[in-house]
């Protein structure tokens, strides 16, 4: 958690925001993870194993984007409804019966996708 706060603190500096803007303008990134990886490499954000702190960096970049410092690429995947609560609200049959074939004959199981 301490490292993640350091990422936010470092990226919120005016010089760091300019560096991120320059990275975004210099290269067309396909998704936010690739931007985050480049930012981690530039600022040397890594964990004890030497792996880039992509998750913490993406979170900090999203917060800076929300404030209006720059625009990140669009998210690469649509969010899917995986929770039990979402299925119980959206499915006309009770959740506990969905896994039983006898109760669901003729129905097709499919993943719900929500574009937000």
N, C-alpha and C positions, 0 to 999 in steps of 0.2 A: 504494500500500500504506500509506503514511503517513497518508493521508486516512482510510482505512478504520479504522485504529487509533484515530484521533481520534473517529470515529463511535462505536466501541465504548466508548471512555473517557468520552465525553460522555453517552451513554445509560445507562451504569452508575452515574452519580451518583444519589443518592437523590431529589433534586429532579426530575431528568429522568424517573425511573421513575414518579413521581407524575403528571407531565405526560402520559406515555404512557397510564397508567391512566385519566386523565381523558379523553383523546382516545378511548380504546376504549369508555368508558362513555357518552360524549356522543353517539356516532354509531354506527350499525350498518354496519360495513364488510363488503363482500362477500368480499374476499380479502386476503391478506397484502400484496400489492403496493399496494393502495389505502391500507392502514394506513401502509405505509412511505412512500408519497408524502406523506401528511399529516404524518408525523413529520419528513420531510426539509424540508417547507415551514416547519414550526414552528421547527425548529432551524437552518434555513438551510444544510443539507448540500447543496452543489452542487459540480460539477466546474468546470474552467476555462471551459467553454462556457456555464455557467449552468444546466445540466441537473441535476435531482435525482439524488443518489447512491442510487438505489433498491436496487441489489444489495447494497451494503455495509450499508445500513440494515436490510434484511430479515435479513441474516446476524446482525447484532448483536441484533435483536429476537428471532430464534429462540433465540439463546444465552441471552438474559435470560428467555425463556419456559421454557427447559429448566431453569433454576435455580429457577423458580417465582415470579417477580415478577408475572406476569400471564398471561392466556390469549389467544392470537391466534386469528383465524378459521382454519378448516380450510383446507388447501391446495385450490386450485381445480381442479387437474388431477391425474389419476392418472399415475403414472410409467409410461413405456413402455420396453420393452426394445429399444434401438436398436443395441447393440453386437454385433459379430460373435461374441464369446464366448458371449453369451446365446443367440443363435440356434443356434450349434453344439451347445450343451447340450440345448436344447429341441426341436430339429428332428431327426426320425429320419434325414433324408437329409443327406449332407455339405454344408456351406455352399457349397463351390465349384460344386456342381451345381444350386443353387436357381435360378440365373438362366437355366439352359438349359431351354427348353420340352420338349425331347425327354426329359429326365430327370424332369420334373415334370408330365407330362400327367395330368390328372385331379385335380391338387392345386389348392387355392385359396390364394393368397398373402394373408395377413392380418397385421395388426400385433398383437403380443401386449401386453396391458395387465396390469400388476400393481398391485393396490391394496395399499398399505402403510400 
